[in-house]
């Protein structure tokens, strides 16, 4: 089981470990995460305690739409719960049969543009609990549904930690530095095939993208999802989004960084706050050469270190 240790520096300079605990009431965790849903999970809030109807007889804790336009069902458990996976499959089954209902909810809460951009290929279930068994982790690797297991702990001083324990994500790859990059050649993707991905990486940018892919997957385990218009590199949330501009022979990289913490350079980096664009991230990098990638690497490292 993955463990997160938190330490506080005392006045004498010694580090003291803070004991983690669970919430007294499940609803405390739910309301706190819902309040910070976009910041914590990259998910826009849609509804709480959503009824799935008399036949399904379920009540979904939280419904949302993530930063890639993917429907998200979130379930909270204050302790360790062995039945969470069967519940997850049941709710995802409901979601598969309720496209029109979900789209109407998105339209009502987030607007027509968000409703029209829903990506139904890979709905997500996020299970947030105090712990998961070994059998839970094995099961999510075998199930066809995408189920993220997230472990929480609360600490003195109002601290809340969320730790991604497992996320199989069919249709994308979980990447390590030594594996081959997800580069398109002819009609297929070499590592991470996904519907609609053919031709996403232009021939003229393949070599540069291969090097960029290595840089983006060098910082531990990273999930790479090939979407309709861009490639997302994510952990619990998107850390980087990659788009291609073959006419200008440029790769655009959007990083999850505060632009105020970056020294922006004309023609290379740009503050994207308040500027609409595909992908997610507030810092845009324009890469046209290996030299640009070398300049980008420290920013990529910082984005993953702070994710």
C-alpha positions in Angstrom: 0.0 0.0 0.0 1.4 3.4 -1.0 2.1 5.6 2.0 2.5 9.4 2.2 4.6 10.7 5.1 4.2 14.3 6.2 6.7 16.2 8.4 6.6 19.5 10.2 9.8 21.5 10.9 9.8 22.4 14.6 11.4 25.5 16.2 14.5 23.5 17.1 15.1 22.6 13.5 13.9 19.0 13.9 11.4 17.4 11.6 8.4 15.7 13.3 6.1 13.3 11.5 2.5 14.3 11.5 0.1 11.4 12.2 -2.5 11.0 9.5 -6.1 10.1 10.2 -9.4 9.7 8.5 -12.5 11.9 8.6 -15.2 11.4 11.2 -18.0 11.6 8.6 -17.8 10.7 5.0 -19.7 13.8 4.0 -16.8 16.0 5.4 -14.4 14.5 2.9 -17.0 14.8 0.1 -17.8 18.5 0.7 -14.1 19.5 1.0 -13.1 17.8 -2.2 -16.2 19.1 -4.0 -15.2 22.7 -2.9 -11.8 22.3 -4.4 -12.7 19.8 -7.2 -11.1 21.6 -10.1 -7.9 22.3 -8.3 -7.5 18.9 -6.7 -8.7 16.6 -9.5 -9.0 18.8 -12.6 -12.7 18.1 -12.6 -15.6 20.7 -13.0 -18.4 20.1 -10.6 -21.8 19.1 -11.9 -23.9 17.5 -9.2 -23.8 16.0 -5.7 -25.9 13.0 -4.4 -27.2 12.4 -7.9 -30.0 9.8 -8.1 -29.6 7.2 -10.8 -33.3 6.2 -10.9 -35.6 3.5 -9.5 -34.0 0.6 -11.6 -30.4 1.4 -10.8 -31.3 2.4 -7.2 -28.1 4.3 -6.8 -27.0 7.7 -5.5 -23.7 9.0 -7.0 -21.7 11.0 -4.5 -20.3 13.5 -7.1 -20.6 13.9 -10.9 -18.2 16.0 -12.9 -16.5 16.7 -16.2 -12.7 16.6 -16.3 -10.3 19.0 -18.1 -10.3 16.6 -21.1 -14.1 16.6 -21.5 -14.4 13.1 -19.9 -17.4 12.3 -17.7 -16.3 11.6 -14.1 -18.1 9.7 -11.3 -16.6 10.2 -7.9 -17.3 7.9 -4.9 -16.1 8.6 -1.3 -15.5 6.2 1.5 -14.2 7.4 4.8 -12.5 4.0 5.5 -11.3 1.1 3.5 -14.2 -0.5 1.6 -14.1 -3.8 -0.3 -17.3 -3.1 -2.2 -16.2 0.1 -3.9 -15.2 -1.6 -7.2 -18.6 -3.3 -7.8 -20.2 0.1 -7.0 -17.9 1.8 -9.5 -18.8 -0.7 -12.3 -22.5 -0.2 -11.5 -22.2 3.6 -11.8 -20.2 3.5 -15.0 -22.8 1.2 -16.4 -25.5 3.7 -15.5 -23.4 6.5 -17.1 -23.1 4.4 -20.3 -26.9 4.2 -20.6 -27.5 7.9 -19.6 -25.7 9.9 -22.3 -28.6 12.2 -23.0 -29.3 12.7 -19.3 -25.7 13.5 -18.5 -25.4 15.8 -21.5 -28.5 17.7 -20.4 -26.9 18.1 -16.9 -23.7 19.4 -18.4 -25.6 21.9 -20.7 -27.5 23.2 -17.7 -24.5 23.6 -15.4 -21.6 24.3 -17.7 -23.2 25.5 -20.9 -23.7 24.3 -24.5 -20.0 24.4 -25.5 -19.1 22.0 -22.7 -22.0 19.7 -23.5 -20.9 19.5 -27.2 -17.3 18.7 -26.3 -18.0 15.6 -24.1 -15.7 12.7 -24.9 -17.6 9.5 -24.3 -14.7 7.2 -25.2 -13.2 6.8 -21.7 -15.5 7.7 -18.8 -13.7 7.8 -15.4 -14.6 6.6 -12.0 -12.6 8.1 -9.1 -12.8 6.2 -5.8 -11.4 8.2 -2.9 -11.0 6.1 0.3 -8.7 5.6 3.3 -7.3 2.5 1.7 -7.6 -0.2 -0.9 -6.8 -3.9 -0.7 -4.3 -5.8 -2.8 -7.3 -7.4 -4.5 -8.7 -4.0 -5.4 -5.5 -3.0 -7.1 -5.3 -6.2 -9.0 -9.0 -5.9 -10.1 -8.6 -2.4 -11.6 -5.9 -3.8 -13.8 -8.2 -6.5 -15.2 -11.5 -4.5 -15.5 -12.2 -2.8 -18.9 -13.5 0.3 -17.1 -11.2 3.2 -16.1 -11.2 3.3 -12.3 -8.8 5.6 -10.4 -8.0 4.6 -6.8 -7.1 7.6 -4.7 -6.1 7.3 -1.0 -6.7 10.2 1.3 -5.4 11.3 4.7 -6.1 14.3 6.9 -3.4 15.9 9.1 -3.3 18.6 11.8 -3.4 22.1 10.6 -6.2 21.5 8.0 -4.0 19.5 5.7 -5.5 17.0 3.2 -3.4 14.6 1.1 -4.7 12.8 -2.0 -2.4 10.0 -3.4 -3.2 8.2 -6.7 -2.7 4.5 -5.9 -3.7 3.0 -9.2 -5.2 4.1 -12.5 -5.2 1.5 -15.4 -6.9 3.7 -18.0 -7.6 1.5 -21.0 -6.8 3.2 -24.3 -3.9 5.1 -22.9 -0.5 4.0 -21.6 1.2 4.3 -18.2 4.6 5.4 -19.1 8.2 5.0 -17.8 11.3 6.6 -19.3 12.6 3.4 -20.9 9.5 2.7 -23.0 9.0 3.7 -26.6 7.3 7.0 -27.3 3.7 7.2 -28.5 4.5 8.4 -32.0 2.1 7.9 -34.9 3.3 6.1 -38.0 0.9 5.6 -40.8 -2.5 4.7 -39.3 -1.4 3.4 -35.9 0.1 4.6 -32.7 3.2 2.6 -31.6 2.4 2.5 -27.8 -0.8 4.2 -27.0 -3.5 3.5 -29.7 -6.7 5.4 -29.1 -9.7 6.1 -31.3 -9.1 9.0 -33.6 -5.4 9.3 -32.9 -4.1 8.4 -36.4 -2.1 11.2 -37.9 -2.0 13.3 -34.7 1.8 13.5 -34.8 2.9 15.0 -38.1 5.8 13.4 -40.0 7.8 16.6 -39.9 7.6 16.8 -36.0 8.1 13.1 -35.2 11.7 13.3 -34.2 11.3 16.3 -32.0 8.2 14.8 -30.4 10.1 11.6 -29.7 12.6 13.6 -27.7 9.8 15.6 -26.0 8.0 12.4 -25.1 11.2 11.2 -23.3 11.4 14.5 -21.4 7.7 14.3 -20.4 7.9 10.7 -19.1 11.2 11.0 -17.3 9.7 12.0 -13.9 8.3 8.7 -12.7 5.1 7.0 -13.7 3.0 9.1 -16.1 -0.2 8.4 -17.9 -0.3 9.3 -21.6 -3.7 9.8 -23.2 -4.1 10.5 -26.9 -7.2 12.6 -27.3 -8.9 14.1 -30.3 -6.8 17.2 -30.6 -3.9 16.8 -28.2 -1.9 14.3 -26.1 -2.3 14.7 -22.4 0.4 13.7 -19.9 -1.2 13.3 -16.5 -1.0 12.0 -13.0 -4.1 12.7 -11.0 -4.6 15.8 -13.2 -3.1 16.9 -16.5 0.5 18.1 -16.1 1.2 18.8 -19.7 -0.7 18.9 -23.0 1.0 18.6 -26.4 -0.4 20.0 -29.6 1.1 20.1 -33.1 1.3 23.0 -35.6 2.8 21.3 -38.7 2.5 24.3 -41.0 4.9 26.2 -38.7 6.8 23.0 -37.7 6.1 23.8 -34.1 5.0 21.8 -31.1 3.0 23.6 -28.4 3.3 22.4 -24.9 0.9 23.7 -22.2 2.2 23.1 -18.6 0.4 23.2 -15.3 2.5 26.0 -13.9 1.8 29.5 -12.5 3.0 31.9 -15.2 3.9 34.3 -12.4 6.6 31.9 -11.4 8.2 31.7 -14.9 10.5 34.1 -16.6 8.6 34.4 -19.9 10.6 34.7 -23.2 9.2 36.3 -26.3 8.6 33.7 -29.0 9.2 30.8 -26.6 7.0 31.0 -23.5 3.6 32.7 -23.0 1.1 33.4 -20.2 -2.1 31.7 -21.2 -4.3 32.8 -18.3 -7.6 34.0 -19.8 -6.6 32.9 -23.3 -8.8 30.1 -24.8 -6.8 27.2 -26.2 -7.0 23.4 -26.7 -5.4 21.4 -23.9 -4.9 22.5 -20.4 -2.2 24.5 -18.7 -1.4 28.2 -18.1 2.1 28.3 -19.5 2.6 27.8 -23.3 6.0 26.7 -24.7 6.7 26.8 -28.4 9.2 24.1 -29.5 10.8 24.1 -33.0 14.2 22.6 -32.3 16.3 20.5 -29.9 17.6 23.8 -28.4 14.0 24.8 -27.5 13.4 21.4 -25.9 16.6 21.9 -23.8 15.3 25.3 -22.6 11.9 23.7 -21.8 13.2 20.8 -19.8 13.7 22.7 -16.4 10.1 23.9 -16.7 8.8 20.4 -17.5 10.7 19.1 -14.5 9.1 21.8 -12.3 5.6 21.1 -13.5 5.9 17.4 -12.6 7.6 18.1 -9.3 4.7 20.4 -8.2 1.9 18.2 -9.7 
